Amino acid sequence: MSTTATPELMKSTLTEMGKKAKTASRALAVLPSDEKNRCLEMMARGVEQAAEAIKAANAEDLEKAKQAGLAPAMIDRLTLTDRRIQEMADGLRVVASQHDPVGRVLSTTVRPNGLEITKISVPLGVIGIIYESRPNVTVDAAGICLKAGNAVILRGGSEAFHSNLILAGIMNRAAIGCGLPDGTVQLVPWTDHAAVNLLLKMDQYLDLIIPRGGERLIRLVCAEATMPVLKHYKGVCHLYVDRECDVEKAVEIVVNAKVQRPSACNALETLLIDRKIAERFVPPFVAAMKENGVELRGDEEFRKLDPEAVPATEDDYYAEYLALVLTVKMVGSVEEAVEHINQYGSRHSDGILSDIPADIDYFFANVDSSTLYANASTRFTDGGEFGMGAEIGISTDKLHARGPMGADELTSYKYLVRGSGQIRP
């Protein structure tokens, strides 16, 4: 299949995809819960049965990515192993096992004039998702959107084209096999950026767009989209080591947050250390970082304790490295740590390592981020870890959805008003 097309063909094809998605969304909006779950199970089985074909398509993408000199972090995101393929199937089953987010009664009010006003949850309609590298997003998005009664149009990155193509085909065929219209799950069949520009103007068909990828992509989407956007620009995640904490546990948490998967958006990027605990914490921390190959970039005060650390610049405090690099800064209090995080952070995931309940409470009340932790790794900010099975993305916005977004976050609501002949005086 060609990865590009003429502007005329691209526009006509995308328009047809939009129409098909709208039709599918109307069928999905009234699909019973058991039928949704049956379709999700068929999707999961389809992924499992096609594992070898999926890995073959992925191998083609990986070979091209390596030839193109793609960064190790991007190649890691692109790679589909047996474990990751099984996790995709398992995630679909977890989504199926959850409550149906559609049709919930959110509130009921009876007015003095006898009008009964009921607020119920409803699907958003058609969701567009633009994403880079991670082909598992294709499966996660299809499953979560279906559970919430939404059709989805996917536009993956060029580096994962063959992986996305086979996965989207599996998802849509399963939906058709369950009696849903063709168009429940669609993948934009070109990698040309012109397709993105057209998709962002299709507000007559798309009710929401969700970009997942680098900051440059997300800012482009926000600037050009004519429909609402849910996003996070980047993950500049912090941990603050308070003046009193379990040093051994704190070091273990920091290692996990930085090292376990540094290419993830919830990986640690800046560590703040209270100077009152520095003498006990810094030596085992530095040793653990060196053991794991982490480059430390520190302020002047930290570098007195670790002279091998690279001098940190102002830009380092804003940096999302997505690699084994960590910025370290010394602070004098939880208040100073909070001030730093609110200034330099990305409102993604931040945490405090502390044995002082009052400091934890202060941190939770005053840090303006979507997800906050006390004595745990930031790496848990994930739909699967939050019990959602998978996620459609992570939002640092404050309107509609915030943090990991599962099926519940892909619904809106409407009011049903029942009367008995009332007229407004």
Contacts in CASP RR format, 6 or more apart in sequence:
PFRMAT RR
TARGET T0000
AUTHOR 0000-0000-0000
METHOD contacts of the structure
MODEL  1
MSTTATPELMKSTLTEMGKKAKTASRALAVLPSDEKNRCLEMMARGVEQA
AEAIKAANAEDLEKAKQAGLAPAMIDRLTLTDRRIQEMADGLRVVASQHD
PVGRVLSTTVRPNGLEITKISVPLGVIGIIYESRPNVTVDAAGICLKAGN
AVILRGGSEAFHSNLILAGIMNRAAIGCGLPDGTVQLVPWTDHAAVNLLL
KMDQYLDLIIPRGGERLIRLVCAEATMPVLKHYKGVCHLYVDRECDVEKA
VEIVVNAKVQRPSACNALETLLIDRKIAERFVPPFVAAMKENGVELRGDE
EFRKLDPEAVPATEDDYYAEYLALVLTVKMVGSVEEAVEHINQYGSRHSD
GILSDIPADIDYFFANVDSSTLYANASTRFTDGGEFGMGAEIGISTDKLH
ARGPMGADELTSYKYLVRGSGQIRP
1 165 0 8 1.000
1 189 0 8 1.000
2 190 0 8 1.000
3 158 0 8 1.000
3 161 0 8 1.000
3 189 0 8 1.000
3 190 0 8 1.000
3 191 0 8 1.000
3 192 0 8 1.000
4 190 0 8 1.000
4 191 0 8 1.000
4 192 0 8 1.000
5 13 0 8 1.000
5 190 0 8 1.000
5 192 0 8 1.000
7 194 0 8 1.000
10 190 0 8 1.000
10 192 0 8 1.000
10 194 0 8 1.000
10 195 0 8 1.000
10 198 0 8 1.000
11 198 0 8 1.000
13 189 0 8 1.000
14 188 0 8 1.000
14 195 0 8 1.000
14 198 0 8 1.000
14 199 0 8 1.000
14 202 0 8 1.000
15 202 0 8 1.000
15 205 0 8 1.000
17 153 0 8 1.000
17 183 0 8 1.000
17 186 0 8 1.000
17 188 0 8 1.000
18 126 0 8 1.000
18 153 0 8 1.000
18 186 0 8 1.000
18 202 0 8 1.000
18 205 0 8 1.000
18 206 0 8 1.000
19 205 0 8 1.000
20 181 0 8 1.000
20 182 0 8 1.000
20 183 0 8 1.000
20 186 0 8 1.000
21 126 0 8 1.000
21 151 0 8 1.000
21 152 0 8 1.000
21 153 0 8 1.000
21 183 0 8 1.000
21 184 0 8 1.000
21 186 0 8 1.000
21 205 0 8 1.000
21 206 0 8 1.000
22 126 0 8 1.000
22 151 0 8 1.000
22 205 0 8 1.000
23 181 0 8 1.000
23 183 0 8 1.000
24 151 0 8 1.000
24 175 0 8 1.000
24 180 0 8 1.000
24 181 0 8 1.000
24 182 0 8 1.000
24 183 0 8 1.000
24 184 0 8 1.000
25 123 0 8 1.000
25 125 0 8 1.000
25 126 0 8 1.000
25 149 0 8 1.000
25 150 0 8 1.000
25 151 0 8 1.000
27 180 0 8 1.000
27 181 0 8 1.000
28 123 0 8 1.000
28 125 0 8 1.000
28 146 0 8 1.000
28 149 0 8 1.000
28 150 0 8 1.000
28 151 0 8 1.000
28 180 0 8 1.000
28 184 0 8 1.000
29 102 0 8 1.000
29 122 0 8 1.000
29 123 0 8 1.000
29 125 0 8 1.000
29 149 0 8 1.000
31 149 0 8 1.000
31 180 0 8 1.000
33 100 0 8 1.000
35 178 0 8 1.000
36 96 0 8 1.000
36 100 0 8 1.000
36 146 0 8 1.000
36 147 0 8 1.000
36 149 0 8 1.000
37 96 0 8 1.000
37 97 0 8 1.000
38 178 0 8 1.000
39 146 0 8 1.000
39 174 0 8 1.000
39 175 0 8 1.000
39 177 0 8 1.000
39 178 0 8 1.000
39 180 0 8 1.000
40 92 0 8 1.000
40 93 0 8 1.000
40 95 0 8 1.000
40 96 0 8 1.000
40 143 0 8 1.000
40 146 0 8 1.000
40 147 0 8 1.000
41 92 0 8 1.000
41 93 0 8 1.000
41 96 0 8 1.000
42 174 0 8 1.000
42 177 0 8 1.000
42 178 0 8 1.000
43 92 0 8 1.000
43 139 0 8 1.000
43 142 0 8 1.000
43 143 0 8 1.000
43 146 0 8 1.000
43 170 0 8 1.000
43 171 0 8 1.000
43 174 0 8 1.000
43 175 0 8 1.000
44 89 0 8 1.000
44 90 0 8 1.000
44 91 0 8 1.000
44 92 0 8 1.000
44 93 0 8 1.000
44 96 0 8 1.000
45 89 0 8 1.000
46 89 0 8 1.000
46 170 0 8 1.000
46 174 0 8 1.000
47 54 0 8 1.000
47 85 0 8 1.000
47 88 0 8 1.000
47 89 0 8 1.000
47 92 0 8 1.000
47 139 0 8 1.000
47 167 0 8 1.000
47 170 0 8 1.000
48 85 0 8 1.000
48 86 0 8 1.000
48 89 0 8 1.000
50 166 0 8 1.000
50 170 0 8 1.000
51 82 0 8 1.000
51 85 0 8 1.000
51 86 0 8 1.000
53 166 0 8 1.000
54 80 0 8 1.000
54 85 0 8 1.000
54 163 0 8 1.000
54 166 0 8 1.000
54 167 0 8 1.000
55 80 0 8 1.000
55 82 0 8 1.000
55 85 0 8 1.000
57 162 0 8 1.000
57 163 0 8 1.000
57 165 0 8 1.000
57 166 0 8 1.000
58 78 0 8 1.000
58 79 0 8 1.000
58 80 0 8 1.000
58 135 0 8 1.000
58 160 0 8 1.000
58 162 0 8 1.000
58 163 0 8 1.000
60 162 0 8 1.000
61 78 0 8 1.000
61 135 0 8 1.000
61 159 0 8 1.000
61 160 0 8 1.000
61 161 0 8 1.000
61 162 0 8 1.000
61 163 0 8 1.000
62 75 0 8 1.000
62 78 0 8 1.000
62 79 0 8 1.000
64 159 0 8 1.000
65 74 0 8 1.000
65 75 0 8 1.000
65 78 0 8 1.000
65 159 0 8 1.000
66 75 0 8 1.000
68 159 0 8 1.000
70 78 0 8 1.000
70 159 0 8 1.000
72 263 0 8 1.000
72 323 0 8 1.000
73 262 0 8 1.000
73 263 0 8 1.000
73 322 0 8 1.000
73 323 0 8 1.000
74 132 0 8 1.000
74 133 0 8 1.000
74 159 0 8 1.000
74 263 0 8 1.000
76 261 0 8 1.000
76 263 0 8 1.000
77 132 0 8 1.000
77 133 0 8 1.000
77 134 0 8 1.000
77 263 0 8 1.000
78 133 0 8 1.000
78 134 0 8 1.000
78 135 0 8 1.000
78 159 0 8 1.000
78 160 0 8 1.000
78 163 0 8 1.000
80 135 0 8 1.000
80 136 0 8 1.000
80 163 0 8 1.000
84 136 0 8 1.000
87 136 0 8 1.000
88 136 0 8 1.000
88 139 0 8 1.000
88 140 0 8 1.000
88 167 0 8 1.000
88 390 0 8 1.000
89 139 0 8 1.000
90 389 0 8 1.000
91 140 0 8 1.000
91 384 0 8 1.000
91 389 0 8 1.000
91 390 0 8 1.000
92 139 0 8 1.000
92 143 0 8 1.000
92 390 0 8 1.000
94 384 0 8 1.000
94 387 0 8 1.000
94 388 0 8 1.000
94 389 0 8 1.000
94 390 0 8 1.000
95 143 0 8 1.000
95 144 0 8 1.000
95 147 0 8 1.000
95 388 0 8 1.000
95 389 0 8 1.000
95 390 0 8 1.000
95 407 0 8 1.000
96 147 0 8 1.000
98 147 0 8 1.000
98 388 0 8 1.000
98 389 0 8 1.000
98 407 0 8 1.000
100 147 0 8 1.000
101 121 0 8 1.000
101 147 0 8 1.000
101 148 0 8 1.000
101 407 0 8 1.000
101 408 0 8 1.000
101 410 0 8 1.000
101 411 0 8 1.000
102 121 0 8 1.000
102 122 0 8 1.000
102 123 0 8 1.000
102 148 0 8 1.000
102 149 0 8 1.000
102 411 0 8 1.000
103 120 0 8 1.000
103 121 0 8 1.000
103 122 0 8 1.000
104 120 0 8 1.000
104 121 0 8 1.000
105 118 0 8 1.000
105 119 0 8 1.000
105 120 0 8 1.000
106 119 0 8 1.000
106 120 0 8 1.000
106 121 0 8 1.000
106 413 0 8 1.000
107 118 0 8 1.000
107 119 0 8 1.000
108 116 0 8 1.000
108 117 0 8 1.000
108 118 0 8 1.000
108 119 0 8 1.000
109 116 0 8 1.000
109 117 0 8 1.000
109 118 0 8 1.000
110 116 0 8 1.000
110 117 0 8 1.000
111 117 0 8 1.000
113 422 0 8 1.000
114 419 0 8 1.000
114 420 0 8 1.000
114 422 0 8 1.000
115 417 0 8 1.000
115 418 0 8 1.000
115 419 0 8 1.000
115 422 0 8 1.000
116 417 0 8 1.000
116 418 0 8 1.000
116 419 0 8 1.000
117 415 0 8 1.000
117 416 0 8 1.000
117 417 0 8 1.000
118 415 0 8 1.000
118 416 0 8 1.000
118 417 0 8 1.000
118 418 0 8 1.000
119 413 0 8 1.000
119 414 0 8 1.000
119 415 0 8 1.000
119 416 0 8 1.000
120 413 0 8 1.000
120 414 0 8 1.000
120 416 0 8 1.000
121 411 0 8 1.000
121 412 0 8 1.000
121 413 0 8 1.000
122 411 0 8 1.000
122 412 0 8 1.000
122 413 0 8 1.000
122 414 0 8 1.000
123 148 0 8 1.000
123 149 0 8 1.000
123 150 0 8 1.000
123 410 0 8 1.000
123 411 0 8 1.000
123 412 0 8 1.000
124 148 0 8 1.000
124 150 0 8 1.000
124 207 0 8 1.000
124 208 0 8 1.000
124 410 0 8 1.000
124 411 0 8 1.000
124 412 0 8 1.000
125 149 0 8 1.000
125 150 0 8 1.000
125 151 0 8 1.000
125 207 0 8 1.000
125 208 0 8 1.000
126 150 0 8 1.000
126 151 0 8 1.000
126 152 0 8 1.000
126 153 0 8 1.000
126 205 0 8 1.000
126 206 0 8 1.000
126 207 0 8 1.000
127 141 0 8 1.000
127 145 0 8 1.000
127 150 0 8 1.000
127 151 0 8 1.000
127 152 0 8 1.000
127 153 0 8 1.000
127 206 0 8 1.000
127 207 0 8 1.000
127 208 0 8 1.000
127 209 0 8 1.000
127 210 0 8 1.000
127 392 0 8 1.000
127 410 0 8 1.000
128 152 0 8 1.000
128 153 0 8 1.000
128 154 0 8 1.000
128 155 0 8 1.000
128 199 0 8 1.000
128 206 0 8 1.000
128 208 0 8 1.000
128 209 0 8 1.000
128 210 0 8 1.000
129 137 0 8 1.000
129 141 0 8 1.000
129 152 0 8 1.000
129 153 0 8 1.000
129 154 0 8 1.000
129 155 0 8 1.000
129 209 0 8 1.000
129 210 0 8 1.000
129 211 0 8 1.000
129 212 0 8 1.000
129 392 0 8 1.000
130 155 0 8 1.000
130 156 0 8 1.000
130 196 0 8 1.000
130 199 0 8 1.000
130 209 0 8 1.000
130 210 0 8 1.000
130 211 0 8 1.000
130 212 0 8 1.000
130 217 0 8 1.000
130 221 0 8 1.000
131 137 0 8 1.000
131 141 0 8 1.000
131 154 0 8 1.000
131 155 0 8 1.000
131 156 0 8 1.000
131 157 0 8 1.000
131 211 0 8 1.000
131 212 0 8 1.000
131 213 0 8 1.000
132 156 0 8 1.000
132 157 0 8 1.000
132 159 0 8 1.000
132 160 0 8 1.000
132 212 0 8 1.000
132 213 0 8 1.000
132 214 0 8 1.000
132 217 0 8 1.000
133 157 0 8 1.000
133 159 0 8 1.000
133 160 0 8 1.000
133 213 0 8 1.000
134 160 0 8 1.000
134 212 0 8 1.000
135 160 0 8 1.000
135 163 0 8 1.000
135 164 0 8 1.000
135 167 0 8 1.000
136 390 0 8 1.000
137 154 0 8 1.000
137 156 0 8 1.000
137 212 0 8 1.000
138 154 0 8 1.000
138 156 0 8 1.000
138 163 0 8 1.000
138 164 0 8 1.000
138 167 0 8 1.000
138 168 0 8 1.000
138 171 0 8 1.000
138 187 0 8 1.000
139 167 0 8 1.000
139 171 0 8 1.000
139 390 0 8 1.000
140 390 0 8 1.000
140 391 0 8 1.000
140 392 0 8 1.000
141 152 0 8 1.000
141 154 0 8 1.000
141 392 0 8 1.000
142 152 0 8 1.000
142 154 0 8 1.000
142 168 0 8 1.000
142 171 0 8 1.000
142 172 0 8 1.000
142 184 0 8 1.000
142 185 0 8 1.000
143 171 0 8 1.000
143 390 0 8 1.000
144 388 0 8 1.000
144 390 0 8 1.000
144 391 0 8 1.000
144 392 0 8 1.000
144 405 0 8 1.000
144 406 0 8 1.000
144 407 0 8 1.000
144 410 0 8 1.000
145 151 0 8 1.000
145 152 0 8 1.000
145 185 0 8 1.000
145 392 0 8 1.000
145 410 0 8 1.000
146 152 0 8 1.000
146 175 0 8 1.000
146 184 0 8 1.000
146 185 0 8 1.000
147 407 0 8 1.000
148 406 0 8 1.000
148 407 0 8 1.000
148 408 0 8 1.000
148 410 0 8 1.000
148 411 0 8 1.000
149 410 0 8 1.000
150 410 0 8 1.000
151 183 0 8 1.000
151 184 0 8 1.000
151 185 0 8 1.000
151 186 0 8 1.000
152 184 0 8 1.000
152 185 0 8 1.000
152 186 0 8 1.000
153 186 0 8 1.000
153 187 0 8 1.000
153 188 0 8 1.000
153 199 0 8 1.000
153 206 0 8 1.000
154 164 0 8 1.000
154 168 0 8 1.000
154 185 0 8 1.000
154 186 0 8 1.000
154 187 0 8 1.000
154 188 0 8 1.000
155 187 0 8 1.000
155 188 0 8 1.000
155 195 0 8 1.000
155 196 0 8 1.000
155 199 0 8 1.000
156 164 0 8 1.000
156 187 0 8 1.000
156 188 0 8 1.000
156 191 0 8 1.000
157 164 0 8 1.000
157 191 0 8 1.000
158 191 0 8 1.000
161 191 0 8 1.000
164 187 0 8 1.000
165 187 0 8 1.000
165 189 0 8 1.000
168 185 0 8 1.000
168 186 0 8 1.000
168 187 0 8 1.000
169 185 0 8 1.000
169 187 0 8 1.000
171 184 0 8 1.000
171 185 0 8 1.000
172 182 0 8 1.000
172 183 0 8 1.000
172 184 0 8 1.000
172 185 0 8 1.000
172 186 0 8 1.000
175 183 0 8 1.000
175 184 0 8 1.000
175 185 0 8 1.000
176 182 0 8 1.000
176 184 0 8 1.000
188 195 0 8 1.000
188 199 0 8 1.000
196 220 0 8 1.000
196 221 0 8 1.000
197 224 0 8 1.000
199 206 0 8 1.000
199 209 0 8 1.000
200 209 0 8 1.000
200 221 0 8 1.000
200 224 0 8 1.000
200 225 0 8 1.000
200 226 0 8 1.000
200 227 0 8 1.000
201 224 0 8 1.000
201 226 0 8 1.000
202 226 0 8 1.000
202 227 0 8 1.000
203 226 0 8 1.000
203 227 0 8 1.000
206 227 0 8 1.000
207 227 0 8 1.000
207 228 0 8 1.000
208 227 0 8 1.000
208 228 0 8 1.000
208 229 0 8 1.000
208 230 0 8 1.000
208 410 0 8 1.000
209 221 0 8 1.000
209 225 0 8 1.000
209 227 0 8 1.000
209 228 0 8 1.000
209 229 0 8 1.000
209 230 0 8 1.000
210 229 0 8 1.000
210 230 0 8 1.000
210 231 0 8 1.000
210 392 0 8 1.000
210 393 0 8 1.000
210 405 0 8 1.000
211 217 0 8 1.000
211 218 0 8 1.000
211 221 0 8 1.000
211 222 0 8 1.000
211 229 0 8 1.000
211 231 0 8 1.000
212 393 0 8 1.000
214 234 0 8 1.000
215 233 0 8 1.000
215 234 0 8 1.000
215 320 0 8 1.000
218 231 0 8 1.000
218 232 0 8 1.000
218 233 0 8 1.000
219 233 0 8 1.000
221 229 0 8 1.000
221 231 0 8 1.000
222 229 0 8 1.000
222 231 0 8 1.000
228 400 0 8 1.000
230 393 0 8 1.000
230 395 0 8 1.000
230 397 0 8 1.000
230 400 0 8 1.000
230 401 0 8 1.000
230 405 0 8 1.000
231 395 0 8 1.000
231 396 0 8 1.000
231 397 0 8 1.000
232 265 0 8 1.000
232 346 0 8 1.000
232 347 0 8 1.000
232 348 0 8 1.000
232 370 0 8 1.000
232 394 0 8 1.000
232 395 0 8 1.000
232 396 0 8 1.000
232 397 0 8 1.000
233 346 0 8 1.000
233 396 0 8 1.000
234 265 0 8 1.000
234 320 0 8 1.000
234 346 0 8 1.000
234 348 0 8 1.000
235 265 0 8 1.000
235 266 0 8 1.000
235 269 0 8 1.000
235 320 0 8 1.000
235 345 0 8 1.000
235 346 0 8 1.000
235 348 0 8 1.000
235 349 0 8 1.000
236 269 0 8 1.000
236 270 0 8 1.000
236 318 0 8 1.000
236 319 0 8 1.000
236 320 0 8 1.000
236 344 0 8 1.000
236 345 0 8 1.000
236 346 0 8 1.000
236 348 0 8 1.000
237 257 0 8 1.000
237 265 0 8 1.000
237 266 0 8 1.000
237 267 0 8 1.000
237 268 0 8 1.000
237 269 0 8 1.000
237 270 0 8 1.000
237 346 0 8 1.000
237 348 0 8 1.000
237 349 0 8 1.000
237 350 0 8 1.000
237 378 0 8 1.000
238 268 0 8 1.000
238 269 0 8 1.000
238 270 0 8 1.000
238 271 0 8 1.000
238 272 0 8 1.000
238 337 0 8 1.000
238 340 0 8 1.000
238 341 0 8 1.000
238 345 0 8 1.000
238 350 0 8 1.000
238 351 0 8 1.000
239 253 0 8 1.000
239 254 0 8 1.000
239 257 0 8 1.000
239 268 0 8 1.000
239 271 0 8 1.000
239 272 0 8 1.000
239 350 0 8 1.000
239 351 0 8 1.000
239 352 0 8 1.000
239 353 0 8 1.000
239 373 0 8 1.000
239 378 0 8 1.000
240 272 0 8 1.000
240 273 0 8 1.000
240 274 0 8 1.000
240 331 0 8 1.000
240 334 0 8 1.000
240 337 0 8 1.000
240 341 0 8 1.000
240 350 0 8 1.000
240 351 0 8 1.000
240 352 0 8 1.000
240 353 0 8 1.000
240 354 0 8 1.000
240 363 0 8 1.000
241 250 0 8 1.000
241 254 0 8 1.000
241 271 0 8 1.000
241 272 0 8 1.000
241 273 0 8 1.000
241 274 0 8 1.000
241 277 0 8 1.000
241 281 0 8 1.000
241 353 0 8 1.000
242 274 0 8 1.000
242 277 0 8 1.000
242 334 0 8 1.000
242 352 0 8 1.000
242 353 0 8 1.000
242 354 0 8 1.000
242 355 0 8 1.000
242 356 0 8 1.000
242 359 0 8 1.000
243 274 0 8 1.000
243 276 0 8 1.000
243 277 0 8 1.000
243 333 0 8 1.000
243 356 0 8 1.000
243 359 0 8 1.000
244 277 0 8 1.000
244 354 0 8 1.000
244 355 0 8 1.000
244 356 0 8 1.000
245 277 0 8 1.000
245 281 0 8 1.000
245 353 0 8 1.000
245 354 0 8 1.000
245 355 0 8 1.000
245 375 0 8 1.000
246 353 0 8 1.000
246 355 0 8 1.000
246 375 0 8 1.000
247 277 0 8 1.000
247 280 0 8 1.000
247 281 0 8 1.000
247 284 0 8 1.000
248 284 0 8 1.000
249 353 0 8 1.000
249 375 0 8 1.000
250 281 0 8 1.000
250 285 0 8 1.000
250 353 0 8 1.000
251 281 0 8 1.000
251 284 0 8 1.000
251 285 0 8 1.000
251 288 0 8 1.000
253 353 0 8 1.000
253 375 0 8 1.000
253 376 0 8 1.000
253 377 0 8 1.000
254 268 0 8 1.000
254 271 0 8 1.000
254 285 0 8 1.000
254 288 0 8 1.000
254 353 0 8 1.000
255 288 0 8 1.000
255 289 0 8 1.000
255 292 0 8 1.000
256 377 0 8 1.000
256 379 0 8 1.000
257 267 0 8 1.000
257 268 0 8 1.000
257 377 0 8 1.000
257 378 0 8 1.000
257 379 0 8 1.000
258 267 0 8 1.000
258 268 0 8 1.000
258 289 0 8 1.000
258 292 0 8 1.000
258 294 0 8 1.000
258 324 0 8 1.000
258 326 0 8 1.000
259 292 0 8 1.000
259 294 0 8 1.000
259 324 0 8 1.000
260 267 0 8 1.000
260 377 0 8 1.000
260 379 0 8 1.000
261 267 0 8 1.000
261 379 0 8 1.000
262 321 0 8 1.000
262 322 0 8 1.000
262 323 0 8 1.000
262 324 0 8 1.000
263 322 0 8 1.000
263 323 0 8 1.000
264 322 0 8 1.000
264 379 0 8 1.000
265 320 0 8 1.000
265 322 0 8 1.000
265 348 0 8 1.000
265 394 0 8 1.000
266 348 0 8 1.000
266 349 0 8 1.000
266 378 0 8 1.000
266 379 0 8 1.000
266 380 0 8 1.000
266 381 0 8 1.000
266 382 0 8 1.000
266 394 0 8 1.000
267 322 0 8 1.000
267 378 0 8 1.000
267 379 0 8 1.000
268 326 0 8 1.000
268 377 0 8 1.000
268 378 0 8 1.000
269 319 0 8 1.000
269 320 0 8 1.000
269 321 0 8 1.000
269 326 0 8 1.000
269 327 0 8 1.000
270 316 0 8 1.000
270 317 0 8 1.000
270 326 0 8 1.000
270 327 0 8 1.000
270 328 0 8 1.000
270 329 0 8 1.000
270 344 0 8 1.000
270 345 0 8 1.000
271 285 0 8 1.000
271 326 0 8 1.000
271 327 0 8 1.000
271 328 0 8 1.000
271 329 0 8 1.000
272 328 0 8 1.000
272 329 0 8 1.000
272 330 0 8 1.000
272 331 0 8 1.000
272 337 0 8 1.000
272 340 0 8 1.000
272 341 0 8 1.000
273 281 0 8 1.000
273 282 0 8 1.000
273 285 0 8 1.000
273 302 0 8 1.000
273 328 0 8 1.000
273 329 0 8 1.000
273 330 0 8 1.000
273 331 0 8 1.000
274 330 0 8 1.000
274 331 0 8 1.000
274 332 0 8 1.000
274 333 0 8 1.000
274 334 0 8 1.000
274 337 0 8 1.000
275 301 0 8 1.000
275 330 0 8 1.000
275 331 0 8 1.000
275 332 0 8 1.000
276 332 0 8 1.000
278 305 0 8 1.000
278 330 0 8 1.000
282 302 0 8 1.000
282 305 0 8 1.000
282 306 0 8 1.000
286 296 0 8 1.000
286 305 0 8 1.000
286 306 0 8 1.000
289 296 0 8 1.000
289 326 0 8 1.000
292 324 0 8 1.000
293 324 0 8 1.000
294 324 0 8 1.000
294 325 0 8 1.000
294 326 0 8 1.000
295 310 0 8 1.000
295 324 0 8 1.000
295 325 0 8 1.000
295 326 0 8 1.000
296 302 0 8 1.000
296 306 0 8 1.000
296 308 0 8 1.000
296 309 0 8 1.000
296 310 0 8 1.000
296 326 0 8 1.000
296 328 0 8 1.000
297 309 0 8 1.000
297 310 0 8 1.000
297 311 0 8 1.000
297 312 0 8 1.000
297 313 0 8 1.000
297 316 0 8 1.000
297 325 0 8 1.000
297 326 0 8 1.000
297 327 0 8 1.000
297 328 0 8 1.000
298 306 0 8 1.000
298 309 0 8 1.000
298 310 0 8 1.000
298 311 0 8 1.000
298 312 0 8 1.000
298 316 0 8 1.000
298 327 0 8 1.000
298 328 0 8 1.000
298 329 0 8 1.000
299 312 0 8 1.000
299 328 0 8 1.000
299 329 0 8 1.000
299 330 0 8 1.000
300 311 0 8 1.000
301 330 0 8 1.000
302 309 0 8 1.000
302 328 0 8 1.000
302 329 0 8 1.000
302 330 0 8 1.000
303 309 0 8 1.000
303 311 0 8 1.000
306 328 0 8 1.000
309 328 0 8 1.000
312 327 0 8 1.000
312 328 0 8 1.000
312 329 0 8 1.000
316 327 0 8 1.000
317 327 0 8 1.000
317 329 0 8 1.000
317 340 0 8 1.000
317 344 0 8 1.000
318 344 0 8 1.000
318 345 0 8 1.000
319 325 0 8 1.000
319 327 0 8 1.000
320 346 0 8 1.000
329 340 0 8 1.000
331 337 0 8 1.000
331 340 0 8 1.000
334 352 0 8 1.000
334 354 0 8 1.000
334 359 0 8 1.000
334 362 0 8 1.000
334 363 0 8 1.000
335 362 0 8 1.000
337 352 0 8 1.000
337 363 0 8 1.000
338 362 0 8 1.000
338 363 0 8 1.000
338 366 0 8 1.000
338 367 0 8 1.000
341 350 0 8 1.000
341 367 0 8 1.000
341 369 0 8 1.000
342 366 0 8 1.000
342 367 0 8 1.000
342 368 0 8 1.000
345 369 0 8 1.000
346 396 0 8 1.000
347 368 0 8 1.000
347 369 0 8 1.000
347 370 0 8 1.000
347 396 0 8 1.000
348 369 0 8 1.000
348 370 0 8 1.000
348 371 0 8 1.000
348 381 0 8 1.000
348 394 0 8 1.000
348 396 0 8 1.000
349 369 0 8 1.000
349 370 0 8 1.000
349 371 0 8 1.000
349 372 0 8 1.000
349 373 0 8 1.000
349 378 0 8 1.000
349 381 0 8 1.000
350 367 0 8 1.000
350 369 0 8 1.000
350 371 0 8 1.000
350 372 0 8 1.000
350 373 0 8 1.000
350 378 0 8 1.000
351 363 0 8 1.000
351 367 0 8 1.000
351 372 0 8 1.000
351 373 0 8 1.000
351 374 0 8 1.000
351 376 0 8 1.000
351 378 0 8 1.000
352 359 0 8 1.000
352 360 0 8 1.000
352 363 0 8 1.000
352 372 0 8 1.000
352 373 0 8 1.000
352 374 0 8 1.000
352 375 0 8 1.000
353 374 0 8 1.000
353 375 0 8 1.000
354 360 0 8 1.000
354 363 0 8 1.000
354 374 0 8 1.000
354 375 0 8 1.000
360 374 0 8 1.000
363 372 0 8 1.000
363 374 0 8 1.000
364 372 0 8 1.000
364 374 0 8 1.000
369 396 0 8 1.000
370 381 0 8 1.000
370 394 0 8 1.000
370 395 0 8 1.000
370 396 0 8 1.000
370 402 0 8 1.000
370 403 0 8 1.000
371 378 0 8 1.000
371 381 0 8 1.000
371 403 0 8 1.000
371 404 0 8 1.000
373 380 0 8 1.000
380 386 0 8 1.000
381 394 0 8 1.000
381 403 0 8 1.000
381 404 0 8 1.000
382 391 0 8 1.000
382 404 0 8 1.000
383 389 0 8 1.000
383 390 0 8 1.000
383 391 0 8 1.000
383 404 0 8 1.000
383 406 0 8 1.000
384 390 0 8 1.000
384 391 0 8 1.000
384 404 0 8 1.000
386 404 0 8 1.000
388 404 0 8 1.000
388 406 0 8 1.000
388 407 0 8 1.000
390 406 0 8 1.000
391 404 0 8 1.000
391 405 0 8 1.000
391 406 0 8 1.000
392 405 0 8 1.000
392 406 0 8 1.000
392 409 0 8 1.000
392 410 0 8 1.000
393 404 0 8 1.000
393 405 0 8 1.000
394 403 0 8 1.000
394 404 0 8 1.000
394 405 0 8 1.000
395 401 0 8 1.000
395 402 0 8 1.000
395 403 0 8 1.000
395 405 0 8 1.000
395 409 0 8 1.000
396 402 0 8 1.000
396 403 0 8 1.000
400 409 0 8 1.000
401 409 0 8 1.000
END
